Amino acid sequence: MSTVIWVAVVVVAVVAIVAVGYFVLQQQRRHRLRDRFGPEYERTVQERENRRDAEQELIAREQRFSSLDIRALDAGTREIYSKKWMEVQERFVDAPGFAVTEADHLVTSVMAERGYPTEDFEQRLSDLSVAHGRTLDHYRQAHEISTRAAHKEASTEELRQAMVHYRALFEELLEAPGSPAADDRSARRTGSVDGASGRSGATVPADTGAAVPADRDAPQADRDAPQADSTAPETTDDAERAPRRDPQGR
């Protein structure tokens, strides 16, 4: 075999190795981005012309995120915000629209406390997507309802959903130190929020459209129902007996 053929074989082999290596690295990067951004990965791909551009944008978000001074909250601050959230939930009973607006402000306040820039909503979404991609859509939906609520265009049910959505992100911001691993744990905890079940149902206006006081009333309503049914037969008998007495004058 001539030298030229050997050189050609070596070149082809090197090119093949480089191509395989590039493909493997690309797949690893794609898997990492999907794992970190969750649903935001597919959303970004759909919004961009191609997957390559979408992944480059997500990488740029990571680089920007690493330059931010994102910090965890201390225990005292977390306790203060938790109490504020309970107060907002309690106000939902009498003023749902006002409570949703307060919830929006409270989430923004926690973001600022954690070190996130909060001036621009779209930039907030971009920065949050790095560590909270799995619950970010909750924030989008809550903000959209809150905007309509400001113009009195949201129903009570929509306002209730907004509170549920806000809480999903609020709890992550309050508890997570901003790492993807903590984001995964928080996402599993907020899974019950989506279905308005589990422990979240006891404090979030998920099933009744009200906060904690309304939840305590629900069992009472269940107890009242059988009592109302038990009186129905007696009322019916009285109504049936009345016509029989009247014709006889008794």
Buried (B, 14 or more C-beta within 10 A) or exposed (E): EEEEEEEEEEEEEEEEEEEEEEEEEEEEEBEBBBEBBBBBBEBBBEEBEEEEEBBEBBEEBBEBBEEBEBEBBEEEBBEEBBEBBEEBBBBBBEEBBBBBBBBBEBBBBBBEBBEBEBEEEEEBBBBBBBBBBBBBBBBBBBBBBBBBBEEEEBEEEBBBBBBBBBBBBBBBBBBBEBEBEBBBEBBEBBBBBBEBEEEBBEBBBBBBBBBBEBBEEEEEEEEEEEEEEEEEEEEEEEEEEEEEEEEEEE
